[in-house]
Amino acid sequence: MINQTDISLLDRFRNGDVKVYELLFKEYYEPLCKYAVRYLGNMEAAEETVQDLFCTLWEKREELTISSNLKGYLFGAVRNNCLRQLKHLEVRNRHQQEVLKHADTLSDMDPMVELELSQKIEQCIESLPVQRQKIFRMSRQEGKKYKEIAEELGLSIKTVEVQMSKALKVLREELVEYLPIVLLGMEVLLELFWRR
């Protein structure tokens, strides 16, 4: 059952009271990070998860409904986010293993097809809106994490994620003629080209 103090804080938070946001952040950030690191085994990933949670809470504050206590809600949200990340990493790792099994196919590729594909990838990247292109290059070519990109560009981590998602969608759509290669995994394919 939610207590009166939490109800009052939530009402003020929903109405955009920045001081309540700061109060919640100061009180819960560190304990939530310590909790998240138990799942993720990495403080940087834990901090990113908690920061992402606070960004999402602020962005969706008007829709926020909490029927239990606030502390329980925050820890539950962090746990769920961590579990989703772990599931996503597991799927991604399995996918990358599968792609790497087929890496020989890429090394046996006709040099003309490889050159054509490289040029097509570069054209697609250059066709992206300026900010999306910058975010994409910082992530894929410079190897920066979403958190680093967000800090450097003064954006939220969520914005960086959305822009990356949109960029990858464009690349998948534009490279449909290379479908057999694209099926090997767009992200791994791009990494392989930029490592050469």
C-alpha positions as CSV (number, residue, x, y, z in Angstrom):
1,M,0.0,0.0,0.0
2,I,1.3,3.4,-0.9
3,N,1.9,5.9,2.0
4,Q,0.8,9.5,2.2
5,T,4.4,10.9,1.8
6,D,4.8,8.9,-1.4
7,I,1.4,10.1,-2.7
8,S,2.4,13.7,-2.1
9,L,5.8,13.3,-3.7
10,L,4.3,11.5,-6.7
11,D,1.7,14.3,-7.2
12,R,4.4,16.9,-7.2
13,F,6.6,14.8,-9.5
14,R,3.7,14.3,-12.0
15,N,3.2,18.1,-12.0
16,G,6.9,18.6,-13.1
17,D,8.4,19.6,-9.7
18,V,12.1,19.4,-10.5
19,K,13.0,19.5,-6.8
20,V,11.2,16.3,-6.2
21,Y,13.0,14.7,-9.1
22,E,16.3,15.8,-7.7
23,L,15.3,14.5,-4.2
24,L,14.4,11.1,-5.6
25,F,17.6,11.0,-7.7
26,K,19.8,11.8,-4.7
27,E,18.0,9.4,-2.4
28,Y,17.8,6.4,-4.7
29,Y,20.5,6.7,-7.4
30,E,23.3,5.1,-5.5
31,P,21.3,2.2,-3.9
32,L,19.7,1.5,-7.2
33,C,23.1,1.3,-8.9
34,K,24.4,-1.1,-6.3
35,Y,21.3,-3.2,-6.8
36,A,21.6,-3.2,-10.6
37,V,25.3,-4.1,-10.5
38,R,24.3,-7.4,-8.7
39,Y,22.4,-8.3,-11.9
40,L,24.7,-6.8,-14.5
41,G,28.1,-7.3,-12.9
42,N,29.3,-4.0,-14.2
43,M,29.0,-0.6,-12.6
44,E,28.9,1.3,-15.8
45,A,26.0,-0.8,-17.2
46,A,24.3,-0.4,-13.8
47,E,24.6,3.3,-13.8
48,E,23.4,3.6,-17.4
49,T,20.3,1.4,-16.4
50,V,19.5,3.6,-13.4
51,Q,20.0,6.8,-15.4
52,D,17.8,5.5,-18.2
53,L,15.1,4.7,-15.6
54,F,15.2,8.2,-14.2
55,C,15.0,9.7,-17.7
56,T,12.1,7.5,-18.5
57,L,10.3,8.4,-15.3
58,W,10.7,12.1,-16.0
59,E,9.6,11.8,-19.6
60,K,6.5,9.8,-18.7
61,R,5.9,11.4,-15.3
62,E,2.3,12.5,-16.2
63,E,1.3,8.8,-16.9
64,L,3.1,7.4,-13.9
65,T,0.9,5.1,-11.8
66,I,2.3,3.5,-8.6
67,S,0.1,1.5,-6.4
68,S,2.8,0.1,-4.1
69,N,5.4,2.1,-2.2
70,L,7.8,4.2,-4.3
71,K,10.9,2.5,-3.1
72,G,9.5,-0.9,-4.1
73,Y,8.5,0.4,-7.5
74,L,11.9,1.8,-8.3
75,F,13.8,-1.3,-7.3
76,G,11.3,-3.5,-9.2
77,A,11.7,-1.3,-12.3
78,V,15.5,-1.6,-12.1
79,R,15.3,-5.3,-11.7
80,N,13.0,-5.7,-14.7
81,N,15.2,-3.4,-16.8
82,C,18.3,-5.5,-15.8
83,L,16.5,-8.8,-16.7
84,R,15.5,-7.3,-20.1
85,Q,19.1,-6.3,-20.7
86,L,20.4,-9.7,-19.8
87,K,17.9,-11.4,-22.1
88,H,18.8,-9.0,-24.9
89,L,22.5,-9.6,-24.4
90,E,21.9,-13.3,-24.5
91,V,20.0,-13.1,-27.8
92,R,22.6,-10.7,-29.2
93,N,25.5,-13.0,-28.2
94,R,23.8,-16.0,-29.8
95,H,23.2,-14.0,-32.9
96,Q,26.8,-12.8,-33.1
97,Q,28.1,-16.3,-32.6
98,E,26.0,-17.4,-35.5
99,V,27.3,-14.5,-37.6
100,L,30.9,-15.2,-36.8
101,K,30.4,-18.8,-37.9
102,H,29.6,-17.3,-41.3
103,A,32.4,-14.8,-41.3
104,D,34.3,-16.9,-43.8
105,T,31.5,-16.1,-46.3
106,L,32.5,-12.4,-46.0
107,S,36.2,-13.0,-46.5
108,D,35.3,-15.1,-49.6
109,M,33.2,-12.3,-51.0
110,D,33.9,-11.0,-54.5
111,P,36.1,-7.9,-54.1
112,M,33.8,-5.9,-56.5
113,V,30.7,-6.9,-54.4
114,E,32.6,-6.0,-51.3
115,L,33.6,-2.5,-52.7
116,E,30.0,-1.9,-53.9
117,L,28.6,-2.9,-50.5
118,S,31.1,-0.6,-48.7
119,Q,30.2,2.3,-50.9
120,K,26.4,1.6,-50.5
121,I,26.8,1.5,-46.7
122,E,28.7,4.8,-46.7
123,Q,26.1,6.4,-48.9
124,C,23.3,5.3,-46.5
125,I,25.2,6.7,-43.6
126,E,25.8,10.0,-45.4
127,S,22.0,10.2,-46.2
128,L,21.1,10.2,-42.5
129,P,20.1,13.5,-40.8
130,V,23.2,15.2,-39.5
131,Q,22.7,14.4,-35.8
132,R,21.7,10.8,-36.5
133,Q,24.7,10.4,-38.7
134,K,27.0,11.8,-36.0
135,I,25.5,9.5,-33.3
136,F,25.8,6.5,-35.6
137,R,29.5,7.2,-36.5
138,M,30.4,7.9,-32.8
139,S,28.8,4.5,-31.9
140,R,29.9,2.3,-34.7
141,Q,33.2,3.8,-36.0
142,E,34.5,5.4,-32.7
143,G,33.2,2.6,-30.5
144,K,31.6,5.0,-28.0
145,K,28.9,3.8,-25.6
146,Y,25.5,5.4,-25.7
147,K,26.1,7.1,-22.3
148,E,29.4,8.7,-23.7
149,I,27.6,9.9,-26.8
150,A,24.7,11.4,-24.8
151,E,27.1,13.3,-22.5
152,E,29.2,14.5,-25.4
153,L,26.2,15.8,-27.4
154,G,24.1,16.9,-24.5
155,L,21.3,14.4,-25.2
156,S,19.5,11.8,-23.2
157,I,20.5,8.2,-23.5
158,K,17.0,7.4,-24.8
159,T,17.5,9.9,-27.6
160,V,20.7,8.3,-28.6
161,E,19.1,4.8,-28.5
162,V,16.2,6.0,-30.7
163,Q,18.5,7.7,-33.2
164,M,20.6,4.5,-33.5
165,S,17.5,2.4,-34.0
166,K,16.3,4.7,-36.8
167,A,19.7,4.7,-38.4
168,L,19.9,0.9,-38.4
169,K,16.4,0.6,-39.8
170,V,17.4,2.9,-42.7
171,L,20.5,0.8,-43.4
172,R,18.5,-2.5,-43.3
173,E,15.9,-1.0,-45.7
174,E,18.5,0.5,-48.1
175,L,20.6,-2.7,-48.2
176,V,17.8,-5.1,-49.0
177,E,19.4,-6.1,-52.3
178,Y,22.3,-7.4,-50.3
179,L,19.8,-9.5,-48.2
180,P,21.8,-12.7,-48.0
181,I,24.8,-10.7,-46.5
182,V,22.5,-8.5,-44.4
183,L,20.9,-11.5,-42.9
184,L,24.3,-12.3,-41.4
185,G,23.8,-9.4,-39.1
186,M,24.0,-5.7,-40.0
187,E,25.8,-4.6,-36.9
188,V,28.5,-7.3,-37.1
189,L,28.8,-6.7,-40.8
190,L,29.5,-3.0,-40.3
191,E,32.0,-3.8,-37.6
192,L,33.8,-6.2,-39.9
193,F,34.0,-3.6,-42.7
194,W,35.3,-0.9,-40.4
195,R,38.0,-3.2,-39.0
196,R,39.5,-3.9,-42.4
